Amino acid sequence: MDIESKSIALLIDAENISPKYIEIIIDEANKYGKINYRRVYGDWTTPQLNPWKQRISEFGLTPVQQYAYTSGKNSSDFTLIIDAMDILYSGKVNSFCIVSSDSDFTKLVTRLREDNMFVFGMGESKTPISLVNSCETFAYLDKMLSAEKVPLPLEEKKEEVAAKKKPAKTQTPKLESSITPLNKIKIEVKNIIEQNMEDDGWAYWSLVAQLIQRKFPGFHPRNYGENVRVIQFFEKMDEFEIKKLNTVIHIRNKSKA
């Protein structure tokens, strides 16, 4: 499926995702095609979602109300899932973008892909690996924000300053990141090259890149502090050698040189 042909349903879990990422979310989704649906879900009667209200009209989002009928549960999950299935059966889109760090959406993504939908996700580094790997591709918003150094809106800057002035509390355990360790990426690239190389040890980069993306949907150089193209990322490594012939790029393990 060509990128230009994608019609997208963008569904955002506002109770799980900060509005500071909205510009990145829209820009990233636009890379895949036309955004037909722009829906953001949450209980809009709660003060916690006030920062989102300021961004809704700016980015043409449609807020969808979901009251919290039970405590301790993300209320927007149910409505988002029902809406996603309604949109699927309408036949008006061929792609979904699910924006959340909640593993509860893993089954939804799997179900959408069973109907041949292209599903890409966005969330923070804390997103469980089950949700990341269920998507065709996954972008870590906190890493993208850090790489692009997008300035925070004025209201969020005020909140950030106020938070720093508050007395220090007992530190809570840091949530584990689902970002794949770089060493594991390198090992897998080496294995892919071994399995797909020609007699001279060279493998087509386009094939290697495609297989890496399938193996690790959340992979991107910015996850490791390098906001560069993927080929440039591997070009810097001592383990690999890159050869460019016109528009064709090859890669091989240096041990095979």
N, C-alpha and C positions, 0 to 999 in steps of 0.2 A: 504493500500500500504506500503510495507516495505521500509525502508530508503535506503537499498542497491539497490533497483530496480529503484530509481529515476534518470532520465536523465534530466538535468537542462539547461534551457536557462537563463543565467545571463545577464540582461539588465540594464545598469547603466546610469543615467542621470547626466552627468559630469557638466552641468551648474547649478546643484542644490546640488551636493554632493562633498565634499572636497576629494582630493586624499590621505589625511592623513589617511583615513579609509580603503584604499584598501586591506591592509593585513587582517584586521578583516573581511571585506566583503568576501574575497576568503575563509578564514578559516571557516567562518560560513556556507557558501554555500556548502563547501565540506562535512560538517556533514550530509547533506541530500542526497548525492549521487555524481554522476559524472557530471561535468560541460561540456556540449557539446558546448554551445555557450558562448563566453565571449565578449560581445559588449559594448562599451562605446560611448555615443552620445553627440554631441555638435558642435558648430561652431569653428573648429580648426584654423580658420584664426585670431581669437581674442587672444590678449595676456593674457586674464584672464584664459585661459585653459593651459597655458605653464607648470604649475606645474604637470598637468595630463600627459603631453607628456613624462615626465621623468619616469613615472611609467608604461606606456603602454607595452613596450617591456619586462620589468622586470616580469610582471605578465601575459604575453601572451594575452593581450587584443587586440581586433580589434576595432580601432577607426572608427566611422561612421560619415561622414561629413553631417551637415545640416546648410545651410546658413540661417541667420536671415533675412527673407523677410519683417518682420514687427518689429518695435521697441517696447520694453516693454513687449515682450512675449518670453517665453522660447522656442527657436526654435527647440530644440531636441525632444520636446513632440511628434510632428506629426510623425517624422521618427521612433521613438521608437515604437509607437503604430502600425504603418503599419508593421514594422518588426515583432512585436510580433504576429500579425495575420497571417503573412506569415509563421512564424515558427510553429504556431498552426496547420495550414492546411497541413504542410509538414508531420506531424505525427512522427517527429523524437525525440520529447521530451514528457515527461508526467508531467513536473513541470516547473514553471517559478519563477525566483527571480527578483522582480522589486525593484531597489535601487533608491529611490527618496523621498523627503519630500513634493512633489507637489500633491495636491489633485486632479489635473486633470487626474491622472492615476487611480482614483477610479473606473470609468466606465470600463476601460480596465481590471482591476483585476476581477471585477464582470463578465465580458463577458468571460474571460478565465475559471473561475470556473464553468460557465454554461456548458462548454464543458468538465467538469470533470477533469480539470487541478488542480494540487496541486500548490497553489500560496503562496509564503511567501515573505514578504517585509522587507526592511531595510531603515532607515532614521533617522533623528534627532528627538529630543523631541518635536520640533515645528511641526512635521507632523500632519496634521489635523486628528481628530479621525475617520473621514469617510474613509480615506485610510487605517488606522490601522485596523479598524474592518472589512474591506472588505477582508483582507488577512486571510489565515489559521493561520498564526503566523507572528509576526512582531518583529524585533529587533531594539532597539534604539542604533544607532552607537555611539553617544556621551557618553552614559552611559557605553557602552562596552569599549570604549577607556579609559575612566576614571578608570574603574574597572581593566583593564589589564595593564594600565600604559605603553602603547606601545610608545616607543620613536619616536619623529617626525623625518622625513628625514632632512638632513642638510639644504637644501634650505628652507624648511618650518620653521626651527628654525630661520634662518636669517630673514625671513619675519615677524615672530612673534616678534623678538627683535626690528626690524625696526618699527613695528606698535606701540610698547610700547613707542618708543622715540618720536612719533608724538605728537603735541600739542593736548590736550584734546578737543573734540568737544562736542556739545550739545548732551546729552545722548538720544538715541532713546528708545521708549518704548520696554520693553522686550517681546518677543513673548511668547504667552501662551503655556504651555506644554500640550500635549495630554496624558501624563502619568496619569493613574487612581490613585486617592488618595488612600493611603494604607488603610484607614478606610473603604472605600467602598469595597475594596478587602476582608477585614475581614468579613464584613457584609454578602457578597455574599457567602463566604466559610461556614459561620454559617448556612445560608439558605440551601445550597446544602447538608450539613451534615444532617440537619433536614429532608430533603426530601428523603434522601437515606439511612438513618441509619437503623440498625437492632433493634430488641426489646431492646437490651442492650445499645443502644445509639451509638455504633460503626458503622462507614461507611468505605467502602474500599477506601483507599487512591488513588489507581489508577483511580477509577471512579471520585472521587472529583477533582483530578488534571486535568483529561481530560475535565471535565465540566468547570473548571475555565479557561482553555486555550481557550475553545470555546467562553466563555463569554468575556474574555479579551485577544485577540490575542497578545497584546504587553506586557503582564505581564511577569516580571522576577525580582528576588530579587535584581539584580544589579541596577534596577531603583530606589531603595530605599537605596542604599549604601551598600548592602550585596551581595558580589560575591560568593554565596554558592548555593548548590542544593536547589530546591524548598522545599523539605521535611524538610531540615535542617532549612530553613527560618521560616516555621510554627512551628517547634519544639521549637524554642526560644520564641514563644509568650505565654503569660499567658492565652489567651483565648482558647487554644486547648491542647489536650492530644494525644500523639502518642503511639501506641503499635505495636511492631514488632515481628512477629512470623515466623521464618525462612525467606523466601523471601516475605512474605505477610505483608503489612503494613496497619494498621487501624488508623483512626483519629476520635475524637469526641469532641464536645463542652464541656468544663470543667463544665459548669452549669448542664450538664446531667450526670456527673460522680456520 
